[in-house]
């Protein structure tokens, strides 16, 4: 059973959760030289489609007290186009602006090398080489509904490491999509996941696909992405009645991720502030 630290937070107080979560896991940064931060930066849509800029700012501010080489990166969605270029984010995107303010490199993974790898259960996919060049990885996903995958959170956040052409093919012919999401999450584990569920999207993962903004009010953190998403699913059910008939094991990519060894579907919620 995995611990998932949880706190009821407002938009004004969630940065305190982020800072305390990083302080709780300060051992991750001892004796290391570099940290890669993987937000959810799918398109030019604002939070909660993408990671909240204030969360990224809180992470970078906390890490500035260490002597670390820090980079932030994601592979924006294959079907998003800026100036006619698929998967390219505009230079003035709020998350990129946060990186600029901290003099931290922003990396568009779609424009860097990908290498074909044999993943769990024989899945072969081309993944970015960038995260493996850093000592520690931190993920900053947002909990949302998803048209195809029911929910998206910590496990699916790693899907942005996949080559953009293969990503498009899996979405168009989705028979292997859930297995691929699970295989990537198993191979590309982060050392810490901080899941933002203060605001969420119902119905879909982006507004352009029909997502509807809603308030949920939680921040969660864990070293286990599967446990984190299972807890997130339970919370999301309180806000989205379309999930009433579903059990977390009906979220196919989470079941595969647990089977592949990415994490544990059994979890224990720990009151974050009460545990300090």
Secondary structure as GFF3:
##gff-version 3
##sequence-region A 1 276
A	DSSP	beta_strand	2	8	.	.	.	ID=ss1
A	DSSP	alpha_helix	14	24	.	.	.	ID=ss2
A	DSSP	three_ten_helix	26	29	.	.	.	ID=ss3
A	DSSP	beta_strand	34	39	.	.	.	ID=ss4
A	DSSP	alpha_helix	53	63	.	.	.	ID=ss5
A	DSSP	beta_strand	69	74	.	.	.	ID=ss6
A	DSSP	beta_strand	81	82	.	.	.	ID=ss7
A	DSSP	beta_strand	85	86	.	.	.	ID=ss8
A	DSSP	alpha_helix	94	101	.	.	.	ID=ss9
A	DSSP	beta_strand	105	108	.	.	.	ID=ss10
A	DSSP	three_ten_helix	109	111	.	.	.	ID=ss11
A	DSSP	beta_strand	114	118	.	.	.	ID=ss12
A	DSSP	three_ten_helix	120	122	.	.	.	ID=ss13
A	DSSP	beta_strand	124	128	.	.	.	ID=ss14
A	DSSP	three_ten_helix	131	133	.	.	.	ID=ss15
A	DSSP	beta_strand	136	140	.	.	.	ID=ss16
A	DSSP	beta_strand	144	146	.	.	.	ID=ss17
A	DSSP	beta_strand	150	152	.	.	.	ID=ss18
A	DSSP	alpha_helix	154	157	.	.	.	ID=ss19
A	DSSP	three_ten_helix	158	161	.	.	.	ID=ss20
A	DSSP	alpha_helix	164	172	.	.	.	ID=ss21
A	DSSP	three_ten_helix	174	176	.	.	.	ID=ss22
A	DSSP	alpha_helix	177	187	.	.	.	ID=ss23
A	DSSP	beta_strand	192	202	.	.	.	ID=ss24
A	DSSP	three_ten_helix	207	209	.	.	.	ID=ss25
A	DSSP	beta_strand	212	222	.	.	.	ID=ss26
A	DSSP	alpha_helix	225	237	.	.	.	ID=ss27
A	DSSP	three_ten_helix	241	243	.	.	.	ID=ss28
A	DSSP	three_ten_helix	248	250	.	.	.	ID=ss29
A	DSSP	alpha_helix	252	260	.	.	.	ID=ss30
A	DSSP	beta_strand	267	271	.	.	.	ID=ss31
###
